[in-house]
């Protein structure tokens, strides 16, 4: 999907997460535009303790979702330590 795609307000898309390697990673991923901001959506197929999909009262699988702002990336730069004067008297 092109990163310059323009979503309409209140609309988005979920895709199968073909990069899933662990159960903690979402089964579906996508984007959604809300309040003028494009947000990330992640979805997990709910499962029972035995690993079978949980279903609603009509027998449809349940999808749990999470919506968040996209990761902006942080600075990997480590802040330089402040100057410490080791010659000062220590009060003990």
N, C-alpha and C positions, 0 to 999 in steps of 0.2 A: 504494500500500500504506500502510495506516495506521501511523503511527510507534509507536502503543501496542500493536501486535500482540505477543502473548506466544509466543515460540518454545518448543517443548519441547526439553529437554536433548538434544544430539546431532543436532538437526535444523535445517534451514535451507532457503532458497529462492534460486535463481538466476534472473534475468530477462535478456532481451535488453537490452543497453545502447543505447537509442534515441537517446542523446545523444552517441554516439561520433563524433568529428570527426577524430581522428588515429590512426595505427596503434598508437601507444603506449598508447592508452586501451583498457580491456578490452572484449571482445565481450559479456561477461555480467557482471552485478553482482548482489549479493544480501547476505543476512545469514545467520548461523549461530550457534547457541548452543552453547558449549562451556565446561565448568567454571563454569557459572552466569553466564557473560559473553557478551553478544551481540557477535559479531565481524563484520567486513565480509569478503565473499568477492569476488574478481574473477577472471574467467577469460578467457583468450585462446585462440582457435583456432590451433593450431600450423600454421605454413605452411612450405613448401619455399622455396628461393631464387627459384623462378619464380612464387611467390604461390599455388600450389595447396595445399590443405589436406594436412597430414601425416596418415597413417593408420596404425593399428596393424596387427598381422599378420592380423586378421580384416576389414580394410578400413573400420574405424570411425574417424571423425575424432578427433584427440587434442586434449584441452582442458588447457592449462597453467593452474594456479590459484595464487592468492596469498591468504593469510588474514592480516588485521591488525586491530588495535584501531581503532575509529572515530576519525576526526579530531575532537578536542575543540575545536579553535579555539584560537588563542593570543592573547595580548594584543598589540594593534597599538601599544600605548603604547611610545614610545621612552624608555629610561631616561635620566634627567637626568645630565649629566656631573658628576663630583665636583669640588668646589672645588679650584682649583689656585692656589697662591700664586706669581705671576710675579715677585715681588720677592725671592725667595730667591736666594742666590748659586748660580750654575751652576758645578760643579766643573771646568770645562775652559776 
